[in-house]
Structures are given as C-alpha cells and as structure tokens.
Amino acid sequence: MARLEPERRKWFAAGFVLLVLLFVSPFCALTSALFSARVVHHVLLTAVAAPLLVLALPASRCSVRGSVGLWAAVHALIFWAWHSPSLYSAALSGDGVYWLMQLSLLGSAVALWIAIVRASAPAAVAALLATMVQMGLLGALITFAGTPLYAPHFATTLPWGLTPLEDQQLAGLVMWAPAAGLYLAAALVIASRWLSGESRMAAR
C-alpha cells in the first residue's frame, strides 16, 4: 500500500475498510439470519468493494484476458448460480463452499470492473447496462416468488420481525432497485465523460 499513489491509496483504504465491515462485523453475523442482509452483503462486495479495489490497482496491473462482454456474462452466471436455492444452501452449510461463493463473486466482479475500465466507453456502458438488467431481473424473480426459497433462513427471520417470504421479498427489492441502480449510475458517469470528451474534440 505504501507504494501506491496517494489517490490510489485512498481507493484501497476505502475498499479494505468495506471488506472488513462485510466480513468482520456484526453485519456479517446478520447475513446468517436474513437473506436480505446477505443480498446487501453481495451487492456491496461486487458493486462497491470490487470497483474500489480496481481503482486502487496500478494501470500496469489493471488488465484481464477476454472482452468486457465476456466478463459481464461470467459474472452474471456466477451471481445467478450462487443465488439459486440449492447452491446458496450449500454455501451456508460449509465453510469451504461459503468461501468459494465469496471469492468467486468478488473475483469475477473485480475482473468485470477491470474489463470495464479497459474497454471503450460504448462497450463499458453496454456491459454495465446489461449487468443492471440481469440484476434487476434476478431481483424481480426473487421478489415475486410466491413461496420462500432459501431454506437456511426459514427459521431465522422471525426474531427480526420478518417472515421468510417477507425477508426474501426485501432481498429481491434490494437487487431490483438499489443494486441495479449502482450499475446504471456507473454507466451514466462513463457516458457523461465520453460525451463531454466528444464535445470538446468537436469544438476544436
């Protein structure tokens, strides 16, 4: 960290602090009780911590093989897989599978954000909008499921004033709106910078 530029050091510190809060805090314990808290955890891990860590990387290390479209698809596949009821239950039943879930989510997200940083503005915006859509779709499917799907939370939500179905619906809404909104915001920032650069070049 000492070798990082001051600006990159700030991004690294922010990402590191967020990872500590996600994995070594009372919030981490809450994710064992509430599926909605787990979804917030995964969203912060992939849509906030991952880009912060990418921003901290030196340009020479900020590269991945494959297109931004490929990594958007890989990350979406991993995200959807771990939120399938069977794999999610497996992840909460053993430490090895749990950490495989967390590392694969973070790793694929870091690769996606690196690809976004390296891609052309149109390609980056397209990948972010595609990620927004798939996140919103998964959230909608979870929200409108008529029955509780996630067995590890069948008996853990009532002390928090939520039925398992209400907890699941809240989790779906988190994916559907705030989580998808993070990718939309990133797409708008990149599009705005791209259009501003195009306008400056046209004015010359």
C-alpha positions in Angstrom: 0.0 0.0 0.0 2.9 2.3 0.7 3.9 2.2 -3.0 0.5 3.3 -4.2 -0.1 6.8 -5.4 -2.0 8.9 -2.9 -5.2 8.8 -4.9 -5.0 5.0 -5.3 -4.2 4.7 -1.6 -7.5 6.3 -0.8 -9.4 3.9 -3.0 -7.5 0.9 -1.5 -8.3 2.1 2.0 -11.9 2.5 1.3 -12.2 -0.9 -0.3 -10.3 -2.5 2.5 -12.4 -0.9 5.2 -15.6 -2.1 3.4 -14.3 -5.6 3.2 -13.6 -5.6 6.9 -17.1 -4.3 7.6 -18.5 -7.0 5.3 -16.6 -9.9 6.9 -15.6 -8.9 10.4 -18.5 -7.0 11.9 -22.0 -7.6 13.4 -23.4 -7.1 9.9 -21.6 -10.3 8.8 -23.4 -12.2 11.6 -26.7 -10.6 10.5 -26.3 -12.2 7.0 -26.6 -15.6 8.6 -30.1 -14.7 9.8 -31.5 -12.6 7.0 -31.3 -13.3 3.3 -31.9 -9.6 2.7 -28.8 -8.8 4.6 -26.9 -11.4 2.6 -28.0 -9.8 -0.6 -26.9 -6.4 0.6 -23.6 -8.0 1.5 -23.2 -9.5 -2.0 -24.2 -6.2 -3.7 -21.7 -4.2 -1.6 -19.0 -6.8 -2.3 -19.5 -6.9 -6.1 -20.7 -3.4 -7.0 -18.8 -1.3 -4.4 -15.8 -3.1 -2.9 -14.7 -4.6 -6.3 -14.6 -1.3 -8.2 -12.8 0.4 -5.3 -10.1 -2.2 -5.4 -9.8 -1.9 -9.1 -9.4 1.9 -8.8 -6.6 1.2 -6.4 -4.7 -1.0 -8.9 -1.8 0.5 -10.8 -2.5 0.8 -14.5 0.2 -1.9 -15.3 -1.7 -4.5 -13.3 -5.2 -3.5 -14.4 -5.8 -5.9 -17.2 -7.7 -9.2 -17.8 -7.9 -11.5 -20.7 -11.2 -11.5 -22.5 -13.7 -8.8 -23.5 -15.9 -6.8 -21.2 -18.9 -8.6 -22.6 -17.4 -12.0 -21.7 -16.7 -10.9 -18.1 -20.2 -9.4 -17.8 -21.6 -12.8 -18.8 -19.3 -14.7 -16.5 -20.1 -12.5 -13.5 -23.8 -12.7 -14.2 -23.6 -16.5 -14.4 -21.7 -16.7 -11.1 -24.1 -14.3 -9.4 -27.2 -16.1 -10.5 -25.7 -19.5 -9.7 -24.9 -18.6 -6.1 -28.4 -17.2 -5.6 -30.1 -20.4 -6.8 -31.6 -22.0 -3.7 -29.6 -25.3 -3.9 -26.1 -23.7 -4.2 -27.0 -21.0 -1.7 -28.0 -23.6 0.8 -24.7 -25.5 0.1 -22.7 -22.3 0.7 -24.2 -21.8 4.1 -23.7 -25.4 5.1 -19.9 -25.5 5.0 -17.0 -23.1 5.3 -15.3 -24.3 2.1 -18.3 -23.7 -0.1 -19.1 -20.4 1.7 -15.6 -19.0 0.9 -15.8 -20.3 -2.7 -19.0 -18.3 -3.1 -17.5 -15.1 -1.7 -14.2 -15.4 -3.6 -15.9 -16.3 -6.9 -18.3 -13.3 -6.5 -15.5 -10.9 -5.7 -13.1 -12.3 -8.2 -15.5 -12.2 -11.1 -16.6 -8.7 -10.1 -13.0 -7.4 -10.0 -12.4 -8.9 -13.4 -15.6 -7.3 -14.7 -14.7 -3.9 -13.4 -11.1 -4.2 -14.7 -12.6 -5.0 -18.1 -14.9 -2.0 -17.8 -12.0 0.3 -17.1 -10.1 -1.0 -20.0 -13.0 -1.1 -22.5 -14.1 1.7 -24.8 -16.8 3.9 -23.4 -19.7 2.4 -25.5 -18.6 -1.2 -24.6 -18.3 -0.3 -20.9 -21.7 1.4 -20.9 -23.3 -1.6 -22.7 -21.8 -4.1 -20.2 -22.9 -2.0 -17.2 -26.5 -1.7 -18.6 -26.6 -5.5 -19.3 -25.4 -6.1 -15.7 -28.1 -3.7 -14.5 -30.8 -5.6 -16.4 -29.7 -9.1 -15.2 -29.5 -7.8 -11.6 -33.0 -6.3 -11.9 -34.4 -9.4 -13.5 -33.0 -11.7 -10.7 -34.3 -9.3 -8.1 -37.8 -9.3 -9.7 -37.9 -13.1 -9.9 -36.9 -13.3 -6.2 -39.4 -10.6 -5.2 -42.4 -12.2 -6.9 -41.7 -15.8 -5.9 -44.8 -17.0 -4.1 -43.0 -19.1 -1.5 -39.8 -18.9 0.5 -36.9 -20.4 -1.5 -33.9 -20.2 0.8 -34.0 -22.9 3.4 -31.2 -21.6 5.6 -33.4 -18.6 6.5 -36.7 -20.5 7.1 -36.2 -20.4 10.9 -34.0 -17.3 11.3 -36.0 -14.3 10.2 -38.9 -14.1 12.8 -36.7 -12.7 15.6 -36.1 -9.7 13.2 -39.8 -9.2 12.7 -39.9 -10.7 9.2 -41.4 -13.9 7.8 -39.1 -15.8 5.5 -41.1 -14.7 2.5 -41.0 -11.0 3.5 -37.3 -11.3 4.0 -36.9 -12.8 0.6 -39.1 -10.1 -1.0 -37.0 -7.4 0.7 -33.9 -9.1 -0.7 -35.3 -9.1 -4.2 -36.2 -5.4 -4.0 -32.6 -4.6 -3.0 -31.4 -6.3 -6.2 -34.2 -4.9 -8.3 -33.7 -1.2 -7.4 -30.6 -0.1 -5.4 -28.3 -2.7 -6.8 -29.3 -2.2 -10.4 -29.1 1.5 -9.8 -25.4 1.3 -8.9 -24.6 -0.1 -12.4 -26.9 2.5 -14.0 -25.1 5.3 -12.1 -21.7 4.0 -13.3 -22.9 3.7 -16.9 -24.2 7.3 -16.7 -20.8 8.6 -15.3 -18.9 6.9 -18.1 -21.4 8.0 -20.8 -21.2 11.6 -19.5 -17.4 11.6 -19.6 -17.4 10.1 -23.0 -19.9 12.6 -24.4 -18.0 15.5 -22.8 -14.8 14.4 -24.4 -16.5 14.0 -27.8 -17.9 17.6 -27.4 -14.5 19.0 -26.6 -12.9 17.3 -29.6 -15.7 18.6 -31.8 -15.2 22.1 -30.6 -11.5 22.1 -31.6 
